């Protein structure tokens, strides 16, 4: 069985970046949110409510920043064509 190497075919490997992002959203994000939630619950049991409120606020701000970056990633071409439109 002959398997051509990427150098022989003249093209590099094809990486499915959409699949990698989808896997990360489906698997990594829930695990990270679970860890943060468990840390907040553990802190609440110790009576550290002000520190938990600060942690929760920071997590929410981080989610807003990530959502903004995702919007720019998704709509970057439209935003650039609107800003730099000629005519």
C-alpha positions in Angstrom: 0.0 0.0 0.0 1.4 3.4 -1.0 0.8 6.3 1.3 2.1 9.6 -0.2 4.0 11.9 2.2 3.0 15.5 2.5 6.4 16.6 0.9 5.7 14.4 -2.1 2.3 15.9 -2.8 3.4 19.5 -2.3 0.9 20.4 0.4 1.2 20.4 4.1 -1.1 18.6 6.5 -4.7 19.7 6.7 -5.6 20.8 10.3 -9.3 21.0 11.1 -9.2 24.1 13.3 -13.0 24.4 13.5 -13.1 20.9 14.9 -10.4 21.7 17.5 -12.4 24.8 18.6 -15.6 22.8 18.8 -14.0 20.1 20.9 -12.6 22.8 23.3 -16.0 24.4 23.7 -17.7 21.1 24.3 -15.1 19.5 26.6 -12.7 22.1 28.1 -15.0 25.0 28.9 -17.5 22.9 31.1 -14.6 21.4 33.0 -13.1 24.9 33.7 -16.5 26.2 34.8 -16.9 23.1 37.0 -13.6 23.8 38.7 -14.4 27.5 39.3 -17.8 26.6 40.6 -16.4 24.0 43.0 -13.8 26.6 44.2 -16.6 29.1 44.9 -18.7 26.5 46.8 -15.6 25.5 48.8 -15.0 29.2 49.7 -18.6 29.7 50.7 -18.3 26.9 53.2 -15.4 28.7 54.8 -17.4 31.9 55.0 -15.4 33.9 52.5 -18.3 35.5 50.7 -16.6 38.7 49.7 -13.7 36.8 48.1 -16.2 34.5 46.3 -18.1 37.6 45.0 -14.8 39.0 43.7 -13.9 35.6 42.0 -17.4 35.4 40.5 -17.1 38.9 39.1 -13.7 38.2 37.6 -15.1 35.0 36.0 -18.0 36.9 34.5 -15.7 39.6 33.2 -13.5 37.0 31.6 -16.5 35.4 29.9 -17.5 38.8 28.5 -13.9 39.3 27.1 -14.0 35.8 25.6 -17.4 36.4 24.0 -16.2 39.7 22.6 -13.1 38.0 21.1 -15.4 35.4 19.6 -17.6 38.1 18.1 -14.5 39.8 16.5 -13.4 36.4 15.2 -16.7 35.7 13.7 -17.5 39.1 12.3 -14.0 40.4 11.7 -14.4 40.5 7.9 -17.7 42.4 8.1 -16.3 44.9 10.6 -13.2 45.5 8.5 -15.2 45.9 5.3 -17.6 48.3 7.0 -14.8 50.5 8.5 -12.6 50.5 5.5 -15.4 50.8 2.9 -14.6 53.0 -0.1 -17.2 55.1 -1.8 
